[in-house]
Amino acid sequence: MLPPSKEPPLKEGLAFAVRPRIGESVSGDGVLVQRCGSVTWLVVVDGLGHGPPAHEVVIRTGALTAGLSAELSTESVMGLLHDALRGTRGAAAMVFRVHEGAIEGCAVGNIDVRTIGARIPVVSRSGVVGARLPALRAFHSNAVRGMRAFVFSDGISRRAPFDDLARLGPQAACDALLDGHRHDHDDSSVAALYFD
């Protein structure tokens, strides 16, 4: 039996921001969070297109996320999301399950991740959740103290200065990404996951 760690447990900080495309009143991008005891679920979706039809993806994803339980795998959640989004335009999606610094994820489509301080070996499959679900493969990582992870839709520039923004708090970093590094012609969303 290992002696108890003298290191305090990692504390996770989570923030997010979403904006619709200019000219739209609702967004087809969404960031949904559900906490189940010590497990945190983070689901980022990018519904195809814009406006109310794309926003239906966010509504259905929110209903699904609210009912998640701690023992599910990210692959099973992606399968449930695929079923929930049938009949919509479909979406790109990334699902994270965080538990005491252990990260499991599953991704379909063009949701991206940038990390600072550690690496998350993201494996994303081509497809459309709700229409053409590919064979799924989960990825795994362990957080380290000081790690920062940004999960974002293609409405955010991949050239954004994530290293510099990671010096800000999680909500300030999300807001700065949307204020200075979003594409006005698209919905945009970002989640910031910090471990300290």
Secondary structure, 3 states (H helix, E strand, C coil): CCCCCCCCCCCEEEEEEEECCCCCCCCCEEEEEEEECCEEEEEEEEECCCHHHHHHHHHHHHHHHHCCCCCCCHHHHHHHHHHHCCCCCCEEEEEEEEECCEEEEEEECCCEEEEECCCCCCCEECCEECCECCCCCCEEEECCCCCEEEEECCCECCCCCHHHHCCCCHHHHHHHHHHHCECCCCCEEEEEEEEC
